[in-house]
Amino acid sequence: MDLRLTVDLPRDLDRMNTLRHVLDGALSGLGVTEQTRTDIGLIVNETWANVIAHVRVGVAFQVRATVDEIQCVIEVTNPGESASETLNALTASGHSLKVVRSLADAVDVDRDGLLVKVTKLL
């Protein structure tokens, strides 16, 4: 089993929800348990919250999901110079990343706190 899904997304909640549902359907079809799929859905939601906190309106970013027999890896491309310098309350509190870290098996974050890579064992 090997699944690769890559999408370029603007800072848009509806499109991220679509990505989450497509990924959940693919994981279900691959036999991933409901609890693991729920965790991955929450990881996607909280990753999205972190992106919203860092990315200016109108900036696109890339989300890549890679699934094999062992793990699901979610990667969000850092928009680099387009990252916002103004942090909102969510970012200042770090709650999104705390939730992601509690659900994931590995989390890599860049210097600005924008989520780069999350790994969840299946």
C-alpha positions as YAML, in Angstrom:
chain: A
units: angstrom
residues:
- id: 1
  name: MET
  ca: [0.00, 0.00, 0.00]
- id: 2
  name: ASP
  ca: [1.35, 3.43, -0.93]
- id: 3
  name: LEU
  ca: [-0.72, 6.61, -1.22]
- id: 4
  name: ARG
  ca: [0.52, 10.08, -2.13]
- id: 5
  name: LEU
  ca: [-1.76, 13.10, -2.14]
- id: 6
  name: THR
  ca: [-0.42, 16.58, -2.86]
- id: 7
  name: VAL
  ca: [-2.56, 19.70, -3.06]
- id: 8
  name: ASP
  ca: [-1.84, 23.39, -3.38]
- id: 9
  name: LEU
  ca: [-4.28, 25.30, -1.20]
- id: 10
  name: PRO
  ca: [-5.05, 28.93, -0.53]
- id: 11
  name: ARG
  ca: [-5.78, 29.91, 3.07]
- id: 12
  name: ASP
  ca: [-9.35, 28.58, 2.76]
- id: 13
  name: LEU
  ca: [-11.22, 26.51, 5.37]
- id: 14
  name: ASP
  ca: [-13.56, 24.79, 2.89]
- id: 15
  name: ARG
  ca: [-10.73, 23.44, 0.78]
- id: 16
  name: MET
  ca: [-8.90, 22.14, 3.83]
- id: 17
  name: ASN
  ca: [-12.08, 20.37, 4.94]
- id: 18
  name: THR
  ca: [-12.30, 18.77, 1.50]
- id: 19
  name: LEU
  ca: [-8.70, 17.58, 1.81]
- id: 20
  name: ARG
  ca: [-9.43, 16.13, 5.27]
- id: 21
  name: HIS
  ca: [-12.46, 14.21, 3.96]
- id: 22
  name: VAL
  ca: [-10.61, 12.89, 0.89]
- id: 23
  name: LEU
  ca: [-7.72, 11.73, 3.08]
- id: 24
  name: ASP
  ca: [-10.10, 10.09, 5.57]
- id: 25
  name: GLY
  ca: [-11.88, 8.22, 2.76]
- id: 26
  name: ALA
  ca: [-8.58, 7.01, 1.35]
- id: 27
  name: LEU
  ca: [-7.36, 5.86, 4.78]
- id: 28
  name: SER
  ca: [-10.65, 4.08, 5.40]
- id: 29
  name: GLY
  ca: [-10.34, 2.29, 2.07]
- id: 30
  name: LEU
  ca: [-6.84, 1.20, 3.07]
- id: 31
  name: GLY
  ca: [-8.17, -0.34, 6.28]
- id: 32
  name: VAL
  ca: [-6.85, 2.23, 8.77]
- id: 33
  name: THR
  ca: [-8.78, 2.10, 12.06]
- id: 34
  name: GLU
  ca: [-11.39, 4.71, 12.87]
- id: 35
  name: GLN
  ca: [-9.45, 5.98, 15.92]
- id: 36
  name: THR
  ca: [-6.27, 6.49, 13.88]
- id: 37
  name: ARG
  ca: [-8.26, 8.25, 11.15]
- id: 38
  name: THR
  ca: [-9.86, 10.48, 13.80]
- id: 39
  name: ASP
  ca: [-6.40, 11.35, 15.15]
- id: 40
  name: ILE
  ca: [-5.17, 12.15, 11.63]
- id: 41
  name: GLY
  ca: [-8.24, 14.33, 11.01]
- id: 42
  name: LEU
  ca: [-7.51, 16.28, 14.20]
- id: 43
  name: ILE
  ca: [-3.86, 16.61, 13.17]
- id: 44
  name: VAL
  ca: [-4.97, 18.06, 9.82]
- id: 45
  name: ASN
  ca: [-7.36, 20.48, 11.61]
- id: 46
  name: GLU
  ca: [-4.75, 21.68, 14.08]
- id: 47
  name: THR
  ca: [-2.08, 21.89, 11.38]
- id: 48
  name: TRP
  ca: [-4.50, 24.09, 9.46]
- id: 49
  name: ALA
  ca: [-5.05, 26.30, 12.52]
- id: 50
  name: ASN
  ca: [-1.28, 26.73, 12.79]
- id: 51
  name: VAL
  ca: [-1.03, 27.64, 9.09]
- id: 52
  name: ILE
  ca: [-3.82, 30.22, 9.43]
- id: 53
  name: ALA
  ca: [-1.92, 31.77, 12.32]
- id: 54
  name: HIS
  ca: [1.21, 32.21, 10.20]
- id: 55
  name: VAL
  ca: [0.11, 32.76, 6.60]
- id: 56
  name: ARG
  ca: [-1.23, 36.00, 5.18]
- id: 57
  name: VAL
  ca: [-4.58, 35.97, 3.39]
- id: 58
  name: GLY
  ca: [-4.12, 35.08, -0.27]
- id: 59
  name: VAL
  ca: [-0.92, 33.08, 0.25]
- id: 60
  name: ALA
  ca: [-1.07, 29.55, -1.12]
- id: 61
  name: PHE
  ca: [0.74, 26.63, 0.46]
- id: 62
  name: GLN
  ca: [1.21, 22.96, -0.30]
- id: 63
  name: VAL
  ca: [-0.06, 20.04, 1.77]
- id: 64
  name: ARG
  ca: [1.30, 16.58, 1.05]
- id: 65
  name: ALA
  ca: [0.04, 13.36, 2.64]
- id: 66
  name: THR
  ca: [2.03, 10.16, 2.17]
- id: 67
  name: VAL
  ca: [0.73, 6.85, 3.49]
- id: 68
  name: ASP
  ca: [2.44, 3.47, 3.51]
- id: 69
  name: GLU
  ca: [1.93, 0.29, 5.53]
- id: 70
  name: ILE
  ca: [3.53, 1.84, 8.61]
- id: 71
  name: GLN
  ca: [2.71, 5.54, 8.76]
- id: 72
  name: CYS
  ca: [0.91, 8.61, 7.49]
- id: 73
  name: VAL
  ca: [3.07, 11.69, 6.98]
- id: 74
  name: ILE
  ca: [1.47, 15.13, 6.60]
- id: 75
  name: GLU
  ca: [3.78, 17.88, 5.30]
- id: 76
  name: VAL
  ca: [2.95, 21.57, 4.92]
- id: 77
  name: THR
  ca: [5.29, 23.64, 2.79]
- id: 78
  name: ASN
  ca: [6.57, 26.73, 4.54]
- id: 79
  name: PRO
  ca: [5.58, 29.84, 2.57]
- id: 80
  name: GLY
  ca: [8.92, 31.42, 3.56]
- id: 81
  name: GLU
  ca: [8.90, 35.20, 3.28]
- id: 82
  name: SER
  ca: [5.10, 35.22, 3.09]
- id: 83
  name: ALA
  ca: [4.74, 34.15, 6.72]
- id: 84
  name: SER
  ca: [2.95, 36.72, 8.83]
- id: 85
  name: GLU
  ca: [4.93, 38.58, 11.46]
- id: 86
  name: THR
  ca: [1.80, 39.09, 13.55]
- id: 87
  name: LEU
  ca: [0.94, 36.14, 15.73]
- id: 88
  name: ASN
  ca: [-2.63, 35.57, 16.89]
- id: 89
  name: ALA
  ca: [-3.76, 34.20, 20.27]
- id: 90
  name: LEU
  ca: [-3.75, 30.63, 18.96]
- id: 91
  name: THR
  ca: [-0.11, 30.89, 17.93]
- id: 92
  name: ALA
  ca: [0.95, 32.68, 21.08]
- id: 93
  name: SER
  ca: [-0.61, 29.97, 23.21]
- id: 94
  name: GLY
  ca: [0.84, 27.12, 21.14]
- id: 95
  name: HIS
  ca: [-2.34, 25.08, 21.64]
- id: 96
  name: SER
  ca: [-2.46, 23.78, 18.05]
- id: 97
  name: LEU
  ca: [1.02, 22.32, 18.24]
- id: 98
  name: LYS
  ca: [0.36, 20.87, 21.70]
- id: 99
  name: VAL
  ca: [-2.66, 19.02, 20.31]
- id: 100
  name: VAL
  ca: [-0.69, 17.81, 17.28]
- id: 101
  name: ARG
  ca: [2.20, 16.63, 19.46]
- id: 102
  name: SER
  ca: [-0.20, 14.70, 21.70]
- id: 103
  name: LEU
  ca: [-1.67, 12.84, 18.71]
- id: 104
  name: ALA
  ca: [1.37, 12.36, 16.47]
- id: 105
  name: ASP
  ca: [4.38, 10.12, 16.76]
- id: 106
  name: ALA
  ca: [6.77, 12.77, 15.41]
- id: 107
  name: VAL
  ca: [6.48, 16.51, 14.75]
- id: 108
  name: ASP
  ca: [9.05, 18.72, 13.01]
- id: 109
  name: VAL
  ca: [8.53, 22.51, 13.21]
- id: 110
  name: ASP
  ca: [10.53, 25.21, 11.42]
- id: 111
  name: ARG
  ca: [11.97, 28.30, 13.06]
- id: 112
  name: ASP
  ca: [8.75, 30.34, 12.70]
- id: 113
  name: GLY
  ca: [6.59, 27.69, 14.31]
- id: 114
  name: LEU
  ca: [4.82, 26.84, 11.04]
- id: 115
  name: LEU
  ca: [4.22, 23.10, 10.97]
- id: 116
  name: VAL
  ca: [6.38, 21.35, 8.41]
- id: 117
  name: LYS
  ca: [6.01, 17.60, 8.97]
- id: 118
  name: VAL
  ca: [3.85, 15.33, 11.17]
- id: 119
  name: THR
  ca: [4.13, 11.54, 11.32]
- id: 120
  name: LYS
  ca: [1.40, 9.26, 12.67]
- id: 121
  name: LEU
  ca: [2.02, 5.51, 12.89]
- id: 122
  name: LEU
  ca: [-0.88, 3.45, 11.58]
...
